[in-house]
Amino acid sequence: MGIEALARLADERVDHRFKGLPPDADGLTVAELAAQRRNLFTGGFTTPVLALSAERLEHNLALMETYATRHGLAFAPHGKTSMAPQLFHRQMERGAWGITLAVPHQVRVARAFGVRRIFVANEILDPAALRWISAELDADPGFRFICYVDSVRGVEQMDAALQGAARPLDVVVELGAGEGARTGVRTEAECAEVADAVARTRTLRLVGVAGYEGEVPEADPERVHAWLRRLVALAADFDKAGRFRGREEIVVSAGGSAWFDAVADVFAEIPALSSPVLKLLRSGAYVSHDDGHYRQVTPFNRVPEEGALEPAFRLWAQVVSRPSAEQAFANAGKRDAAYDLDLPFAQVVRRDGAERPATGVSVTGLSDQHTWLRTTDEADLEAGDWVGMGLSHPCTSFDKWQLIPLAEADGTVVDYIRTFF
């Protein structure tokens, strides 16, 4: 199912739905357009256009595969970052155990493209979604699905929705990261109550514990390590109490994009339990990395000997107004660029086929369809120039583009990445 669905993406027709693509490509299939190997700068692409670096994408995929293998971690990268089935499959080709997701729609996308192992880092309570997932499990013996539980009430609602299911739904108790943090059970005693509630059902099966260390209040290495050790201790206590009896493996899962080094450190300390432990890391932003927030918080800053991720996105916009020596406007805005964590970063300027650093050019704001640029005396910027900008926050970069050119360093576009948000 998955390979055929991916192949059908290549048969999709290019038209007005996909911004930034060459107008004269209308009617071509994605495969036909990719085969033309057009150049991003001379091949008729219109601004604004977001491009993903082919070389940097491959570097990031390879680096995290190596990192997970080196540290004995199974890897289920968070697919909500890209919602791009082509990237899901490249991640799985690079050894990923499966894909992490957040909500039922995302699960439906992944299943449509043949993903066989899905970890949902959330509690699912919607009866229609639960019945659909149950039907998927019943129809496909090879489908593995795991999601959070974080309340007795939630367990009861899930149980009610799943009556009549042939296969139980695998769940992990989510340990909250602390008071005032996001979701998850706040105390170990309450975790035990949730686990007891699961044990009283026939529709759910407890297979482990999980959480998200990125929500630890006032996170620093000491606090994050301490919380991760609580998570490991919870797994050991549950196992000692016989809560995992008969399980083929015990799942212990954590790991966003800011503290996966701490996850690797603490998960290396997991003691022998009654069954093999699936140490499941879920980082997602690495796939494109960024030029802002994740460049600052990546664990590779703390462990540079293990490598470095490379920012793979660049948003190209054209200067459409130069009203004064101190100001210019480009034609990309909030509909095109991530802006929830940081504004875009002006990096390079292209004019007449030549590219140079965007010296003296900075982004000061975004309107719906304009980038506000401040220019100093050093800036050589004219109407018609293309400005290449780095972005902050991959999750809110991918979601603004349905079809993203995958470009090599010289601008040759070799493929197009389809997203489903």
PyMOL commands that set and color helices and strands:
alter all, ss='L'
color gray80, all
select helices_A, chain A and resi 2-10+23-25+30-36+54-70+85-93+104-112+127-139+152-161+188-199+213-215+221-240+260-267+285-287+293-297+299-301+304-306+395-398
alter helices_A, ss='H'
color red, helices_A
select strands_A, chain A and resi 49-53+74-75+99-101+117-120+144-149+169-174+204-210+250-254+277-281+313-324+327-330+345-351+354-357+361-366+371-375+386-390+403-407+413-418
alter strands_A, ss='S'
color yellow, strands_A
deselect
rebuild
show_as cartoon
